[in-house]
Amino acid sequence: MRSPEAVLKSLKSHSVSPGYRYERLYRNLYNPAFYLLAYQQTYSKPGNMSPGVDGKTFDGMNLARVNKIITSMKDHSYCPKPARRTYIPKKNGKLRPLGIQSSDDKLVQQVMKMMLENIYEDTFTDTSHGFRPNRSCHSALSQIKINFTGVRWFIEGDIHSYFDMVDHHVLISILRRRIKDEAFISLIWKFLRAGHLENGQLHRPDRGLHQGSIISPILANIYLNELDCFMATYKTSFDKGTKRQLSKEYISVQNKEQRLRKSISGLAGNSRERTQKLKELKALRNQRVSMSCSQPMDSSFRRIFYQRYADDFLIGIIGSKQDAIATKQVIQSFLLKELHLELSEEKTLITHGYEKAQFLGYEITIGRKGVPSRDKLGKLSDRHHGRVRLYLPKQAWLKKLIQSEAIKIEHNADGKEIWKPKTRNNLLYLPDHESFRIYNWEIVGLYQYYRFADNASVLNDYYYIMKYSLAKTLAGKHKSSVHKIMRKYFREGRMQTRYQTHNGFKTVYLYDYGFKKQPIITNHASKKQTKELLTRFSKDCCELCGETKPGTIVHHVRKLSELSGVTDWERKMLEMNRKTLVVCETCYSKIVSGF
């Protein structure tokens, strides 16, 4: 059989041909190498170690499990198990349903995902950023920063319960445009109809995709690519004119400035009249720079811009409010008619460009006319007028403080809020260096996401609360005071702690590198997929007893921190610094039996 890499390369090479239809995709599911590659790509993710309804994980993975799946694929008896339904909290306080698949279904879905990505990825538009390689929230924000200059109106778009409302029949009809393999389509049907198990009851809805499923993101993008293509077509009919007309006031000032320059050129260098006219010229230049050169409400010029991340999208319009209202209605009609989806009336808002629109956790606005200043080249201009500004909302970092229980909010007699750092009781029993690491993860994680905000420096307020919350937590643990803790842990200008390892002492520092705004980086380097586990697995050598014999099994743990180092296999995994251990059947039996 062909290598998975060769097959995927072949699929990708035909993706740019609009009329090409893929056949015989299903036969790739007979290839054991595909499943091993899928296993390599999925095993390390902690979420994929969560058991499905059958209670199994990737622990105990071997070729026998793969061959069993292939046999069921060949006789078309493979039947996906229902997903195990669980819930996680959302930012708005509600719960998000997740469907956890069985480990075998995860392998099959990963193989299907690899094929679908290579078929569709090159056909997706540049306006789509969610669940795509080398794209992220930051790439969407970067495009908004570049393209949305001068917009007058925002449309904040949100599709109501998108993942729960995807129409299976519409999705399959979209897939059939490019895939001419009913066996492969039938397998997708099986996953769509497998349903989920909740409170012991089986539910088989006729709509929706499981959030948390491996294959759901690519199917969601294939579905909403219809909207992306529609918006590209709509843009061609919406856009009008080549540039805005110049305002009469601007032209008048510009002409006065030109006439004054000509009159100055004929005057003596040190005359009083020339000095007076130079002052007038400077005043006119400042007036011109502070003015808008074009007519802001020029009806002969219109533009529309669109960016989408998952089911959220942002539209920028250079035009009137009526244009924005009409665009919203057009999108609403398309979604309802073609994709059987509805816009969320609560979240789909029309916002003026000078106000703050919400998108991907940022507040987005257009800079107002300000005081002109000189750039690096000495040119006088208003650098912020009409340009996109990204802001970190106060509520975003305040909510993080509340969720982590690092802040206590009180009110004085006048009703004014007083913020005080708070002891985190859930960290009192952790080693000091682990508390430092947790605070660092939370601080750096928030900064990494909002480091492109124009007001990223407001995170200094967040940092102050976190710093003294750590001090209070350590004080509570050691039954000391904050003052004594700061004297003990603040050395050489930094808050730090030392701890002992088997290689000697190590030092952990509290993050203190500031919160400076950074430029948006758009070229994300993709991480190279290694095949380290497959190499170890293919040797058929037990890493515990050293015997070489076929039929090796891979033992998994979710985290190395869960290991105590009491047994031989735990010590071996800690020594290798690996969450996997390739062992023979005899050693695996001893591991699962507790020896």
Secondary structure per residue as TSV (DSSP state, phi and psi in degrees):
chain	resnum	aa	ss	phi	psi
A	1	M	-	360.0	151.1
A	2	R	-	-68.9	151.5
A	3	S	-	-68.7	149.0
A	4	P	H	-56.9	-37.7
A	5	E	H	-61.0	-41.1
A	6	A	H	-67.6	-40.7
A	7	V	H	-63.4	-47.4
A	8	L	H	-64.4	-36.9
A	9	K	H	-64.4	-39.3
A	10	S	H	-66.3	-42.1
A	11	L	H	-61.1	-42.8
A	12	K	H	-65.7	-36.4
A	13	S	H	-64.7	-26.5
A	14	H	H	-94.3	-6.3
A	15	S	T	-67.2	-28.5
A	16	V	T	-80.7	-6.3
A	17	S	-	-88.3	108.6
A	18	P	T	-59.1	-35.7
A	19	G	T	-88.2	-2.8
A	20	Y	-	-74.6	135.0
A	21	R	-	-119.5	130.3
A	22	Y	B	-82.2	133.3
A	23	E	-	-122.4	161.6
A	24	R	-	53.4	43.7
A	25	L	-	-77.0	-34.9
A	26	Y	G	-60.7	-31.8
A	27	R	G	-63.6	-22.8
A	28	N	G	-66.1	-17.7
A	29	L	G	-77.8	0.2
A	30	Y	G	-93.2	-4.3
A	31	N	-	-92.1	112.8
A	32	P	H	-60.9	-30.7
A	33	A	H	-63.0	-31.4
A	34	F	H	-64.1	-42.6
A	35	Y	H	-69.7	-36.9
A	36	L	H	-66.2	-39.2
A	37	L	H	-65.2	-41.4
A	38	A	H	-63.0	-39.8
A	39	Y	H	-62.9	-42.3
A	40	Q	H	-60.4	-37.2
A	41	Q	H	-80.2	-18.2
A	42	T	H	-112.6	-25.0
A	43	Y	T	-64.0	-31.9
A	44	S	T	-78.1	-15.7
A	45	K	S	-76.5	123.3
A	46	P	G	-56.3	-35.4
A	47	G	G	-63.2	-30.1
A	48	N	G	-76.8	-3.9
A	49	M	G	-91.1	0.7
A	50	S	S	-76.3	131.3
A	51	P	-	-72.8	148.0
A	52	G	-	-87.3	-157.6
A	53	V	T	-67.5	-23.5
A	54	D	T	-84.9	-3.2
A	55	G	-	77.4	1.6
A	56	K	-	-92.8	153.3
A	57	T	-	-126.5	-168.0
A	58	F	S	-74.4	-7.3
A	59	D	T	-62.5	129.5
A	60	G	T	90.4	17.1
A	61	M	B	-66.7	132.4
A	62	N	-	-152.7	176.2
A	63	L	H	-66.9	-26.3
A	64	A	H	-62.1	-39.4
A	65	R	H	-64.9	-41.1
A	66	V	H	-64.9	-45.9
A	67	N	H	-64.1	-33.5
A	68	K	H	-63.8	-42.1
A	69	I	H	-63.7	-44.1
A	70	I	H	-62.1	-41.6
A	71	T	H	-58.9	-43.9
A	72	S	H	-69.1	-28.0
A	73	M	H	-70.3	-39.6
A	74	K	H	-66.0	-39.2
A	75	D	T	-95.5	8.0
A	76	H	T	60.5	28.2
A	77	S	-	-96.0	-2.6
A	78	Y	-	-62.6	128.1
A	79	C	-	-132.1	112.1
A	80	P	-	-61.1	145.7
A	81	K	-	-83.8	152.5
A	82	P	-	-61.1	149.6
A	83	A	E	-76.8	148.3
A	84	R	E	-87.3	116.8
A	85	R	E	-81.8	129.6
A	86	T	E	-138.8	171.0
A	87	Y	E	-131.0	141.5
A	88	I	E	-126.4	149.9
A	89	P	E	-71.4	143.6
A	90	K	-	-97.3	171.3
A	91	K	T	-64.3	-31.9
A	92	N	T	-84.4	7.5
A	93	G	S	93.4	-13.4
A	94	K	-	-81.2	177.2
A	95	L	E	-109.2	138.9
A	96	R	E	-102.1	124.5
A	97	P	E	-77.2	134.9
A	98	L	E	-120.3	140.5
A	99	G	E	-108.3	114.2
A	100	I	E	-96.9	118.1
A	101	Q	-	-82.4	162.7
A	102	S	-	-71.4	160.8
A	103	S	H	-64.6	-38.1
A	104	D	H	-65.3	-41.1
A	105	D	H	-64.4	-33.9
A	106	K	H	-63.6	-40.5
A	107	L	H	-62.7	-48.2
A	108	V	H	-62.0	-44.1
A	109	Q	H	-63.6	-36.5
A	110	Q	H	-65.8	-39.4
A	111	V	H	-62.5	-45.7
A	112	M	H	-64.4	-38.0
A	113	K	H	-62.5	-43.8
A	114	M	H	-59.6	-42.5
A	115	M	H	-68.3	-45.9
A	116	L	H	-64.7	-38.2
A	117	E	H	-61.9	-42.8
A	118	N	H	-72.9	-22.2
A	119	I	H	-79.0	-42.2
A	120	Y	H	-105.3	-22.8
A	121	E	G	-55.9	-44.4
A	122	D	G	-73.4	-12.4
A	123	T	G	-91.1	-14.2
A	124	F	S	-70.7	150.1
A	125	T	-	-80.4	164.4
A	126	D	T	-73.3	-8.0
A	127	T	T	-86.5	-3.3
A	128	S	B	-103.1	133.4
A	129	H	-	-131.3	-14.8
A	130	G	T	-81.9	136.6
A	131	F	T	57.7	40.2
A	132	R	-	-127.2	148.1
A	133	P	T	-61.2	137.2
A	134	N	T	60.4	22.6
A	135	R	-	-129.8	155.1
A	136	S	-	-160.5	-175.3
A	137	C	H	-58.9	-37.9
A	138	H	H	-68.3	-34.0
A	139	S	H	-68.4	-35.5
A	140	A	H	-65.2	-44.5
A	141	L	H	-64.7	-35.0
A	142	S	H	-62.7	-44.4
A	143	Q	H	-65.1	-37.2
A	144	I	H	-64.3	-43.5
A	145	K	H	-58.9	-37.8
A	146	I	H	-82.4	-46.2
A	147	N	H	-91.4	-24.8
A	148	F	-	-88.1	16.0
A	149	T	T	-59.2	128.6
A	150	G	T	81.1	8.5
A	151	V	-	-67.8	148.8
A	152	R	S	-99.3	-27.9
A	153	W	E	-139.4	143.2
A	154	F	E	-109.4	144.2
A	155	I	E	-116.8	111.0
A	156	E	E	-87.0	107.4
A	157	G	E	-100.2	138.0
A	158	D	E	-147.0	127.6
A	159	I	B	-88.4	128.8
A	160	H	T	-65.7	118.8
A	161	S	T	46.1	52.4
A	162	Y	H	-55.3	-55.9
A	163	F	H	-61.7	-26.8
A	164	D	H	-85.4	-11.9
A	165	M	H	-113.5	5.0
A	166	V	-	-62.7	124.2
A	167	D	B	-80.4	118.9
A	168	H	H	-61.2	-41.0
A	169	H	H	-66.2	-40.7
A	170	V	H	-65.1	-42.4
A	171	L	H	-60.5	-46.6
A	172	I	H	-64.2	-38.3
A	173	S	H	-64.3	-35.4
A	174	I	H	-67.0	-42.8
A	175	L	H	-64.0	-37.0
A	176	R	H	-67.7	-16.5
A	177	R	T	-64.4	-30.1
A	178	R	T	-117.2	-19.3
A	179	I	B	-111.7	117.7
A	180	K	-	-111.1	61.9
A	181	D	-	-146.1	97.0
A	182	E	H	-67.6	-25.5
A	183	A	H	-66.2	-42.3
A	184	F	H	-67.9	-42.2
A	185	I	H	-62.1	-40.5
A	186	S	H	-62.2	-37.9
A	187	L	H	-65.1	-40.0
A	188	I	H	-62.4	-41.5
A	189	W	H	-56.5	-43.1
A	190	K	H	-59.8	-43.4
A	191	F	H	-68.2	-37.6
A	192	L	H	-65.7	-35.7
A	193	R	H	-95.1	0.6
A	194	A	S	-63.6	-29.7
A	195	G	-	76.1	-165.6
A	196	H	E	-142.8	156.3
A	197	L	E	-107.9	124.0
A	198	E	E	-139.7	122.8
A	199	N	T	55.5	37.9
A	200	G	T	78.8	0.7
A	201	Q	E	-110.7	138.8
A	202	L	E	-91.0	128.5
A	203	H	E	-119.2	129.6
A	204	R	-	-124.0	77.6
A	205	P	-	-69.2	151.6
A	206	D	S	-90.7	7.0
A	207	R	B	-138.2	161.4
A	208	G	-	100.5	157.7
A	209	L	-	-122.0	144.0
A	210	H	-	-73.2	118.5
A	211	Q	T	-72.4	130.3
A	212	G	T	104.0	-14.1
A	213	S	-	-76.4	145.8
A	214	I	S	-66.2	-38.6
A	215	I	S	-86.1	-16.0
A	216	S	H	-60.7	-43.8
A	217	P	H	-58.8	-44.3
A	218	I	H	-68.6	-37.2
A	219	L	H	-66.3	-37.9
A	220	A	H	-63.6	-39.8
A	221	N	H	-69.9	-38.0
A	222	I	H	-61.0	-40.6
A	223	Y	H	-66.4	-50.0
A	224	L	H	-81.5	-6.5
A	225	N	H	-62.4	-24.7
A	226	E	H	-61.6	-40.8
A	227	L	H	-66.5	-42.3
A	228	D	H	-59.9	-44.3
A	229	C	H	-67.3	-37.8
A	230	F	H	-62.6	-42.1
A	231	M	H	-66.4	-33.9
A	232	A	H	-64.7	-40.6
A	233	T	H	-69.0	-41.8
A	234	Y	H	-62.4	-34.3
A	235	K	H	-62.1	-39.0
A	236	T	H	-63.6	-32.7
A	237	S	H	-87.4	-24.7
A	238	F	H	-80.0	-46.1
A	239	D	-	-60.5	139.6
A	240	K	B	-147.3	139.8
A	241	G	-	81.1	163.3
A	242	T	S	-100.3	-35.6
A	243	K	S	-160.2	160.0
A	244	R	-	-68.5	148.6
A	245	Q	-	-72.1	145.0
A	246	L	B	-70.3	142.8
A	247	S	-	-73.6	148.0
A	248	K	H	-63.7	-37.7
A	249	E	H	-63.9	-40.5
A	250	Y	H	-66.9	-43.8
A	251	I	H	-62.0	-40.9
A	252	S	H	-60.9	-46.9
A	253	V	H	-65.5	-40.5
A	254	Q	H	-62.9	-41.0
A	255	N	H	-66.9	-41.4
A	256	K	H	-59.2	-42.4
A	257	E	H	-63.0	-41.5
A	258	Q	H	-66.4	-42.9
A	259	R	H	-63.9	-37.3
A	260	L	H	-68.1	-36.2
A	261	R	H	-63.7	-41.6
A	262	K	H	-64.7	-40.7
A	263	S	H	-68.2	-33.2
A	264	I	H	-69.3	-35.8
A	265	S	H	-62.2	-22.8
A	266	G	T	-95.1	3.0
A	267	L	S	-97.7	156.6
A	268	A	-	-65.5	153.6
A	269	G	T	-64.9	-31.8
A	270	N	T	-117.6	21.1
A	271	S	-	-77.8	154.3
A	272	R	H	-67.7	-36.5
A	273	E	H	-63.3	-41.9
A	274	R	H	-63.9	-41.9
A	275	T	H	-60.5	-42.5
A	276	Q	H	-64.9	-41.8
A	277	K	H	-70.3	-30.9
A	278	L	H	-64.1	-37.6
A	279	K	H	-64.3	-42.0
A	280	E	H	-63.7	-39.6
A	281	L	H	-63.3	-42.7
A	282	K	H	-62.2	-41.6
A	283	A	H	-64.3	-40.8
A	284	L	H	-65.3	-40.8
A	285	R	H	-63.4	-42.8
A	286	N	H	-64.0	-38.0
A	287	Q	H	-65.3	-42.2
A	288	R	H	-64.9	-42.8
A	289	V	H	-65.3	-34.2
A	290	S	H	-77.9	-9.0
A	291	M	S	-94.9	158.1
A	292	S	-	-84.9	126.2
A	293	C	S	-71.9	-26.9
A	294	S	B	-110.6	166.1
A	295	Q	-	-78.5	113.9
A	296	P	T	-62.5	-26.8
A	297	M	T	-112.6	39.1
A	298	D	-	-69.2	113.4
A	299	S	T	-72.1	-14.2
A	300	S	T	-86.3	-0.9
A	301	F	-	-129.8	124.9
A	302	R	B	-140.7	147.2
A	303	R	E	-145.4	149.2
A	304	I	E	-133.9	139.3
A	305	F	E	-129.0	148.4
A	306	Y	E	-145.5	133.5
A	307	Q	E	-140.5	139.4
A	308	R	E	-130.0	140.1
A	309	Y	E	-130.6	112.3
A	310	A	T	56.1	-124.1
A	311	D	T	-97.0	6.1
A	312	D	E	-102.8	138.3
A	313	F	E	-141.9	157.2
A	314	L	E	-129.8	131.0
A	315	I	E	-118.0	132.4
A	316	G	E	-111.8	132.4
A	317	I	E	-124.8	126.5
A	318	I	E	-95.0	101.8
A	319	G	S	168.9	-159.3
A	320	S	-	-92.2	170.0
A	321	K	H	-65.4	-32.9
A	322	Q	H	-61.7	-36.9
A	323	D	H	-63.1	-40.4
A	324	A	H	-66.3	-43.1
A	325	I	H	-63.8	-44.1
A	326	A	H	-63.1	-40.5
A	327	T	H	-63.1	-43.8
A	328	K	H	-58.8	-42.8
A	329	Q	H	-66.5	-38.6
A	330	V	H	-63.3	-45.6
A	331	I	H	-63.8	-43.7
A	332	Q	H	-58.2	-44.3
A	333	S	H	-65.7	-42.6
A	334	F	H	-62.7	-48.1
A	335	L	I	-60.3	-42.9
A	336	L	I	-69.2	-42.9
A	337	K	I	-77.6	-46.3
A	338	E	I	-91.7	-36.7
A	339	L	I	-114.3	-2.6
A	340	H	-	57.2	42.0
A	341	L	-	-120.6	159.6
A	342	E	-	-125.5	142.4
A	343	L	B	-76.2	142.3
A	344	S	-	-75.2	114.1
A	345	E	T	-64.6	-31.2
A	346	E	T	-68.8	-37.6
A	347	K	T	-103.8	-17.0
A	348	T	-	-88.0	103.8
A	349	L	E	-121.9	151.3
A	350	I	E	-104.8	118.8
A	351	T	E	-124.2	137.7
A	352	H	E	-67.0	148.8
A	353	G	T	-61.3	-29.4
A	354	Y	T	-81.1	-11.3
A	355	E	S	-93.0	177.0
A	356	K	-	-102.6	116.5
A	357	A	E	-91.1	146.8
A	358	Q	E	-99.4	127.1
A	359	F	E	-155.9	123.6
A	360	L	T	55.5	35.9
A	361	G	T	84.1	-8.2
A	362	Y	E	-97.4	156.8
A	363	E	E	-101.1	124.6
A	364	I	E	-115.9	129.7
A	365	T	E	-144.9	169.6
A	366	I	E	-107.0	131.6
A	367	G	-	-63.5	136.1
A	368	R	-	-81.5	169.3
A	369	K	-	-67.3	127.9
A	370	G	-	-127.0	-158.4
A	371	V	-	-82.9	125.2
A	372	P	-	-61.9	146.8
A	373	S	E	-142.3	165.1
A	374	R	E	-91.8	137.9
A	375	D	-	-84.4	-170.0
A	376	K	T	-63.5	-26.5
A	377	L	T	-89.3	0.0
A	378	G	-	86.8	4.3
A	379	K	-	-79.6	133.4
A	380	L	E	-82.4	122.1
A	381	S	E	-159.4	164.7
A	382	D	-	-98.3	98.7
A	383	R	T	-70.5	-21.5
A	384	H	T	-102.9	-13.0
A	385	H	T	-64.9	123.6
A	386	G	T	80.4	-7.3
A	387	R	-	-89.8	152.6
A	388	V	E	-73.7	133.7
A	389	R	E	-118.6	131.5
A	390	L	E	-108.1	129.6
A	391	Y	E	-127.2	145.9
A	392	L	-	-87.0	116.2
A	393	P	-	-67.8	140.9
A	394	K	H	-58.8	-37.3
A	395	Q	H	-63.7	-26.8
A	396	A	H	-65.7	-50.1
A	397	W	H	-81.0	-25.6
A	398	L	H	-67.1	-39.2
A	399	K	H	-63.6	-36.8
A	400	K	H	-62.5	-40.5
A	401	L	H	-64.7	-41.1
A	402	I	H	-67.9	-43.3
A	403	Q	H	-64.1	-37.2
A	404	S	T	-83.2	-2.7
A	405	E	T	58.4	38.8
A	406	A	-	-97.4	-3.8
A	407	I	E	-133.2	146.9
A	408	K	E	-122.6	122.6
A	409	I	E	-104.4	120.0
A	410	E	E	-118.8	169.8
A	411	H	E	-128.3	135.3
A	412	N	-	-83.7	-172.3
A	413	A	T	-62.2	-28.8
A	414	D	T	-86.1	1.0
A	415	G	-	84.4	5.3
A	416	K	-	-77.5	139.5
A	417	E	E	-72.4	136.6
A	418	I	E	-121.1	119.4
A	419	W	E	-95.5	131.1
A	420	K	E	-132.5	135.9
A	421	P	E	-60.5	151.9
A	422	K	-	-132.7	147.1
A	423	T	-	-69.6	132.6
A	424	R	-	-95.5	101.6
A	425	N	G	-63.7	-27.9
A	426	N	G	-71.9	-9.6
A	427	L	G	-107.2	2.2
A	428	L	T	-64.5	-27.7
A	429	Y	T	-101.1	9.1
A	430	L	S	-90.1	153.4
A	431	P	-	-60.7	154.4
A	432	D	H	-56.7	-44.0
A	433	H	H	-66.4	-29.8
A	434	E	H	-70.0	-37.7
A	435	S	H	-61.9	-42.6
A	436	F	H	-58.8	-44.7
A	437	R	H	-64.0	-41.9
A	438	I	H	-61.8	-46.0
A	439	Y	H	-62.7	-39.3
A	440	N	H	-64.0	-43.3
A	441	W	H	-59.1	-42.8
A	442	E	H	-70.7	-42.4
A	443	I	H	-66.4	-52.1
A	444	V	H	-66.7	-39.0
A	445	G	H	-59.6	-44.6
A	446	L	H	-66.8	-41.5
A	447	Y	H	-67.2	-39.3
A	448	Q	H	-59.7	-35.4
A	449	Y	H	-78.2	-37.8
A	450	Y	H	-103.8	17.1
A	451	R	T	-71.0	-11.3
A	452	F	T	-93.3	-3.1
A	453	A	S	-70.0	142.3
A	454	D	T	-65.1	-23.5
A	455	N	T	-111.9	35.8
A	456	A	G	-58.0	-23.5
A	457	S	G	-65.5	-16.2
A	458	V	G	-65.7	-14.3
A	459	L	H	-67.1	-11.1
A	460	N	H	-61.5	-35.4
A	461	D	H	-65.2	-42.3
A	462	Y	H	-61.3	-42.5
A	463	Y	H	-64.1	-39.6
A	464	Y	H	-59.3	-47.0
A	465	I	H	-62.5	-44.2
A	466	M	H	-65.3	-40.0
A	467	K	H	-61.3	-47.6
A	468	Y	H	-80.0	-19.9
A	469	S	H	-67.2	-40.1
A	470	L	H	-62.0	-43.8
A	471	A	H	-61.3	-42.1
A	472	K	H	-67.3	-37.2
A	473	T	H	-64.1	-44.4
A	474	L	H	-65.7	-37.2
A	475	A	H	-64.3	-40.3
A	476	G	H	-66.7	-35.9
A	477	K	H	-69.4	-44.7
A	478	H	H	-93.9	6.3
A	479	K	T	52.9	54.1
A	480	S	-	-130.3	-169.0
A	481	S	-	-110.2	161.3
A	482	V	H	-62.5	-39.1
A	483	H	H	-60.4	-45.4
A	484	K	H	-68.5	-37.7
A	485	I	H	-63.2	-43.4
A	486	M	H	-65.2	-36.3
A	487	R	H	-67.1	-35.3
A	488	K	H	-77.0	-41.7
A	489	Y	H	-99.3	-10.9
A	490	F	E	-96.9	103.2
A	491	R	E	-134.7	142.7
A	492	E	T	55.9	34.7
A	493	G	T	79.0	5.9
A	494	R	E	-138.2	147.8
A	495	M	E	-83.2	124.1
A	496	Q	E	-151.7	165.4
A	497	T	E	-149.3	150.7
A	498	R	E	-110.3	147.6
A	499	Y	E	-145.4	157.3
A	500	Q	E	-97.6	137.5
A	501	T	E	-123.2	178.5
A	502	H	T	-71.6	-12.4
A	503	N	T	-101.1	7.8
A	504	G	E	116.3	-164.5
A	505	F	E	-86.3	142.9
A	506	K	E	-127.8	156.2
A	507	T	E	-119.3	134.7
A	508	V	E	-113.0	127.6
A	509	Y	E	-105.7	145.8
A	510	L	-	-76.8	134.8
A	511	Y	-	-53.0	131.2
A	512	D	-	-150.8	39.3
A	513	Y	S	-97.2	9.4
A	514	G	-	84.0	178.3
A	515	F	-	-135.5	59.4
A	516	K	-	-78.0	142.2
A	517	K	-	-63.6	137.3
A	518	Q	-	-118.3	150.0
A	519	P	-	-69.1	147.8
A	520	I	-	-71.9	127.0
A	521	I	-	-97.0	120.4
A	522	T	-	-98.2	-26.0
A	523	N	-	-92.5	88.4
A	524	H	-	-81.2	124.4
A	525	A	-	-76.6	125.6
A	526	S	-	-72.8	140.7
A	527	K	-	-74.0	132.1
A	528	K	-	-75.3	126.3
A	529	Q	-	-74.7	122.8
A	530	T	-	-92.4	159.9
A	531	K	-	-120.2	36.1
A	532	E	H	-60.3	-44.6
A	533	L	H	-66.7	-42.5
A	534	L	H	-63.1	-36.3
A	535	T	H	-62.5	-45.2
A	536	R	H	-65.2	-40.1
A	537	F	H	-66.9	-37.4
A	538	S	H	-71.8	-16.5
A	539	K	T	-72.9	-17.3
A	540	D	T	55.3	35.0
A	541	C	B	-117.4	127.1
A	542	C	-	-72.0	122.5
A	543	E	T	-79.4	-2.2
A	544	L	T	-102.3	-50.7
A	545	C	T	-100.3	-16.2
A	546	G	-	88.3	-1.2
A	547	E	-	-75.8	143.7
A	548	T	B	-106.3	114.2
A	549	K	-	-160.5	148.9
A	550	P	S	-65.7	162.8
A	551	G	-	86.4	30.6
A	552	T	-	-68.3	156.1
A	553	I	E	-126.8	145.1
A	554	V	E	-101.7	122.5
A	555	H	E	-96.4	133.3
A	556	H	E	-117.6	148.6
A	557	V	-	-129.4	152.8
A	558	R	S	-71.9	-45.0
A	559	K	-	-138.8	143.2
A	560	L	G	-67.9	-26.1
A	561	S	G	-66.2	-16.4
A	562	E	G	-76.1	-14.7
A	563	L	-	-86.7	137.1
A	564	S	-	-95.1	-18.7
A	565	G	S	81.4	17.9
A	566	V	-	-77.5	-46.0
A	567	T	S	-89.6	166.8
A	568	D	H	-62.6	-43.9
A	569	W	H	-68.2	-32.4
A	570	E	H	-67.0	-44.3
A	571	R	H	-62.6	-37.9
A	572	K	H	-64.2	-44.2
A	573	M	H	-66.4	-38.1
A	574	L	H	-67.7	-37.6
A	575	E	H	-65.4	-43.1
A	576	M	H	-76.8	-17.2
A	577	N	T	57.5	46.6
A	578	R	-	-131.3	143.4
A	579	K	S	-86.7	2.8
A	580	T	E	-125.2	152.0
A	581	L	E	-143.9	119.7
A	582	V	E	-86.7	117.9
A	583	V	E	-133.8	164.6
A	584	C	-	-80.7	172.4
A	585	E	H	-62.3	-38.7
A	586	T	H	-63.3	-48.2
A	587	C	H	-66.5	-36.4
A	588	Y	H	-65.0	-39.5
A	589	S	H	-61.2	-39.8
A	590	K	H	-66.1	-38.5
A	591	I	H	-64.3	-49.2
A	592	V	H	-70.8	-23.8
A	593	S	T	-85.4	-5.2
A	594	G	T	96.0	10.2
A	595	F	-	-94.0	360.0
